Amino acid sequence: MRLLHIADLHIGKRVCEYSMLEDQRYVLRGLLDLLKREESVGRGIDALLVAGDLYDKAQPSAEAVQLMSEFLSGVASAGVPAIVIPGNHDSAERVSYAGDFLAQQNVYVSGAYRGNVEPVVLNDEFGPVSIWPIPFVRPADVRAVLPEAKIESYDDALRALVESLPVDPSRRNVAVTHQFVTATGSAVDRSDSEVSVGGLDNVDVDVFDAFDYVAVGHVHRPQRIGREAARYAGSLLKYSLSEADYDKSAVLVTMGAKGEEPGIELVPLKPLHDLRRIKGPLNELVSDRVVTAADSQDYLHVVLTDEHPVANAMARLREAYPNVMNIEYDNARTRAAGVAADAAAPDDNLDPFELFCDFYKSQNGEGLSELQRKVVTDELQSAGVM
C-alpha cells in the first residue's frame, strides 16, 4: 500500500504581505498531477494523508476555502481516498463541515475530538490497514472526555487518547496527527515562525509505538522523529526566511506486510516561486550577471552590504526582482548597532551635540564630517537646545 503524506498547507497565508494563494494553487496542482501520473504508470497511490493546518487561520477567506475545495475535489476525481485532520490553525468544526457527504466521495475529514476516533480501513494484498485520524487536541479536550485519566500535559493527553483507541496490534496501523512530537534526546528542527512555550506542548514519539507509520504535521521542516516511520512532512511551501535553505517534499510511504519497515521516499515539491536570500552591494545585485544566475521572479530577502543607506534601494531592486520581500543591511553601522545593544547606557551628562555625534557614529560606523558638524550645530542652536 502506498500512502502520500502532506501537512501544513496554510492555505491563505501571507508572507511579508505577499499572498501565497497562487503559489499554493500551483503546488496543489502539482500534487494532483502526481496522483494521476502514478496511476497512469500502474503505481497508484492508495490514500492521501493530510496532517493538519489546512488553512492559516480559523476563519479562512472565501478564496482559501475555494482552493481547498478544488484540491479535495481533484483528489476525489483521481480516485484516491483522502484522510484529513484539522491542525491548531484550523477550526475543526469548519473543516469538518459536510463530513458525512464528503465521506461518500472517499474524503474523510475528522472533526473536533469528542472521544471517538474512527479509523479509515483500506485493504491490499497483505490485508487491512487501519488509518487513525487524530485531530489536534489540547489537554483540556481530552480531560473532558476521559475524566478518570491523569492529564497534566500534552504528552499525558495524547497518551491517554491513544490508549483509549481499540488498536488491533495484529493489523497494520497508521496514525495521522498534528502535535509537537519529539523523540527523547533529539531536538526538532523548527523554523523561526513556529513557537513553543517552554516545551510544554511536547508529545514523545513513543506515544505512537503501536503504529506502523506516524504521519505528523505541525513543524514546517520535513524530518524523521526518532525513527524512520515517524515523520513530519513539513509545509508545502517556504513560509519564513529560516526555511530558505530547506527544500520541500511530500512523503511517499510504501507499506508491506505487518512487521516490515515501511519504505520512505521524499517526493520534491516544486514551487511557483522559490524563496531565497541574496547578499551583496546593490550595484552588484542588480547586475545582469547576478540577476540572470537564478529565477528573478523568486521571493527574495535582500541583505545589502553597502556601507551607507542607498536611496531608492527597494525601487531599484524591484526593477530587477519584482518579488523582493524585504531589505536589511549588513555593514559596519549595523554591526556597531548590534554591539551597542549590549553596551552601557549613554552618559546623561553629555550635551545634545555630543549625544547626536555618538548616535550618528553608532548608526553609520564613522563620525560626522566638518560640514555635517557645522550643520548640526546650527540646527541645535536654532532650536534653542545648545
N, C-alpha and C positions, 0 to 999 in steps of 0.2 A: 504494500500500500504506500502511495506517495502523497505526502501532505505538504502544502506550501504555507509557510508561517510568515505572516507580516504583523506589524504593530505600529502604533503611534503615527497614524495618518495625519492627525491635527488639521483636518480639512477646514479651510477658512482662516488659517494662521496668517499673520502679517509679520514680516521680519524687517526691522528698521523702516516701518511704514510701507514696505512693498508687499502687495498682496501676492500670496503664493498660489492662488487658485488655479491659474493656468498651468503653473509648474506641476501642481498636484494632478490636474487633469491629464497632463502628458504622461506622468509616471504610472497613473492608474490604467491608462490605455495600454501602456507597455505591459502591465501585468495581465490584462485581458488577452493581449496578443500572445503572451507566454502560455496561458492556459490553452488557447486554440492551437498554437504551434505544437505543443507537447501532445495534444490529442491527435493532430494530423499525422504525426510520425509514429503513432501507436504506443506512446509512453504517457498516457493520460494522467493528469493529476486528479487524485481521488477526493480531495477536500481542500478547501482554503480555510486557514485558521487566522482570524483577525483578533489579536490580543489587546484590544482596548485603545482608548483615546482616538475614537473615530473623528471627533471634532476637537477644535481648540478651545471651545467654551461650552458651557452647559446650555446656552441658548444660541445655537449657531444661526448664521444668516440663511436666508432662503436659498441663496446661490450655493452655499456649502451643503445644505440638505439635498438640493437637486443633484449635485455632483455625486454625493454618496449614493443616492437612489440610482443614478445612471450606472455607477460601478457595480452595485449589487445586482441590478437587472442584467448587466452584462455577464456577471459570474453565473447567474441562473441560466441564461441563454446558452452558455457554454456547457451546461450540464454538469457543473461542478458544485457539490454541496458546500455551503459556507457556514462556518461556526463562528459567531461574532459575539464578543462580550464588551460591555461598557468599561471605560477606564475612569480614572479620577477626574479627568477633564469633562467627562460626559454626564448628561442627565440620563440615568438608567431608564427612567420612565419614558423619556422622549425617544431614546434609541430603540426601545423595545416596542414602540407603538406599532400596532397591526402585526404583532409577532406571530399569532396563530395563522394569519393569512400568508405571511412570509414563509412559514414552515412548510406550507403546501407547495412552495416553489423551491424547497430544499435550502432555504436561507434561514438558519436557526439563530435568532438573536436573543441573547439572555437579558432578562430584566434585572431589577434590583434583587439582592439576596433576601429571600423570605423563609429560608430554612430548607428549601428543596432545590437540589441541583440535578436536573435530568440529563443523563448522558445521551449524546447522539451516537447511535451504534451503526457502524459501517462494516462491510464484510469483504474479504478477499479469499484467496485460496488457502490461507492459513487460519481462517475463521473470523470471528468478530473482533472489532476494535472499538472500545468504548471511549468516546471523546467527551470529557467533562468540562463544560463551560463555567468557570468560576469568576463571577464579576468582581470588580474592585470592591473591597469591603474595608470598613474601619472596625476597631474593636467593639464599639457600641452596637454596630449592626449585628454582629454575631452574638454578643451578650444578650441582646433582646430575644433571640431565637433559642439560644442554648443557655438559659439562666443558671443551670447547675454547673456549667463549666467555669473553671477559674481563669478568667480572661483579664489580664492587666496590660497586655501589649499586642502589637500586630502579630508577632510570632505566636502568641497564645491563641489569638483569634483564628488564624489560618490553620493552626494545628488542630484546634477543636473542630473547625469546619470540615477539614479533610477526614478526620477520624469519624465524623458522622456520616460520611458517604459510604454507600454499600459497594465499595470497590471489590470486584472479583479478582483475586490475585492470579487465577489461572488464565485470565484473559490478558490481552494487551490493552493497556490503558494510557490515555493521553490527557494531560491537564492543560487547559488554556486559562491563563491567569494574568492579572495586571497588578503587581505589587512590587515593592523594592526587595527583590530576592537576592540574597548574598550567600556566599559559601564561607564557612568559618575559616579565618586565616587568609582570605583572599579579598582584596579590595575591588570594588566595581568601578569601572572606568566611566565617569559621568561627564556630561557637558556642563558648561557654565550656566545653562538655562534651567538646570534641574537642581532643586533644593531639597535637602533632607535636614531635619532639625534634630541634631544630636544622635542620629541613628535610631530614633525611636520607632521609625516605620520599618525597620529591618525584619525580614522573614527569612529564616535559614532554609537553604535549599533542601535540607534533609526532611522538611515537612512533606516534600513531594516524592519521597523514596518509593512509594507504591506505584509510581507512574513510569512507564517505559520511555516517554518523552514529555518534557515540560516546556510548553510554548509560552514564553513570558513577554509581556510588554511593560513599559514604564521608563526604562533607561534608553536613551537615544543612540548609544553606540553599540553596534552588534558585537556580541561576545558570549562565550560559554560561561556557565555559572557552576563552577566546581567539577562538573562532568560534561562530556560532550553532548549528552542527550538532555541537557537543561540549558536553554539559551534565551537571551534577549535577541529579538530580530532587529531591533533598532528602528529608528524613524525612517520614513520613506525618503525624506529629503534632509539636507543640512539646514538646520534651523538656528544655528548660532555659529559665531566665528570659531569657537573651540572645536567644532566638528569639521573645519575646513580640510584637515589632512586625513579624514576618515571616509572611505568610500561606503556607499550604502548598498544594502543587499537584502534579498529575501532568503529565507532558509527553506531548502527543499529537503524534506525528511523522507527517507525510504525505510519502511518498516518490514522486516522479515518475520520469521516465526517468533513465538514467545521465547524470550531468553536471549535472542540475538541482539547485538548492539545496533541501533538504527544507523543507517548511512546518512551523513550530513553533507550537503552541498550548498555553498553560498552562491546565489544567483545575483550577479550585479544588477543594480537598478540605475538606468541611465537617466540623468536629469535633463530637463529642457535647458536650464542654465546652471552651470556649476557655481559653487560659492568658494572663492579663494581670496588669498591675501597677496598683494604686491607691495614692494617696498623699494624706495629709492628717491632721488631728486626728481622734481616734477618734470623738468625738461627731458630727462631720460625716459620716464614712464610714458610720456606721450609721444615718444619717437616711434617711427614705423617699425623699427626692429623689435621693440618690446610689444607694441600693440598687436602685431601680427603673429607673435610667438604662441598665442593661445586664443581662445574664443573671446573676442572683445565684448560679447553680449553677456558674459558671466556676471554674477553678482560679486562685487569687489569691496573689500575692506582695504583702504589705501593707507600706507604708512609713508609719509613724506620725510625725507632726511635733510631737506633744505634748512640751513641754519636760521633763516628768517621767514616769517609767515609770507606766503605768496599770495598776491592779490588775485582774486577770481580763480583760485585753485580748483574749486569744485566745477565751475563752468568749463574750464579748460580740460579737466579730466573727463567730464561727461560728453565733450565733443568726440573723444576717442572711445570712451567706455560709457554707454548710456545708463548702465545699471550700477553705478558707484553708490554704495550704501552709506559709507561714512569715511571721514578722513581723520587721521591723527598724526602728530609729529613725533619723531624720534631724533632729537638733536641735543646740543649742549644745554639749551634752555629747558627742555622738558626733563632732561636728566637731572639738572640742578634743582628743578622744582620738586622732583621726586625725593632728592636728598633733603630739601628744605622742609618737607612734610614731617621729618623726624627731628628737625633742628629746634633749638630753643626759640621761644617767642622773641620778637624784636624788642629792643630796648625802648621803653616808654619815654626815655629822656631825649631821644633823637628829635631834632626839629623836623618839620614837614618836608623840607628839601632833602635831608639825609634819608628820611623814610622812603621818599619817592625814588631816590637813587638806588637804595638797596632793593626795592621792589623791582625796578626796571632790570637790574642786573640778574636777579633771581629768575626773571621771566625770559631774558634774552641771552644770558650767558656772558654778557660783556657790559661795561659801564657806558654812561652817556658820553657823547662827543661834546666838544666845547660849545658848538652851536646849540645842541639839544639842552645843555645845562643852562644856557642863556634863556632859551625859550621857556623852560620850566620855571626859572627864577622870575621872569617877567610875569608869567601867569599866576604864580603864587602871590606875588606882590599885588597884582591887580585884584586878587580875591581877598586880600587883606589878611592872609594867614602867615605872612612872612615879613 
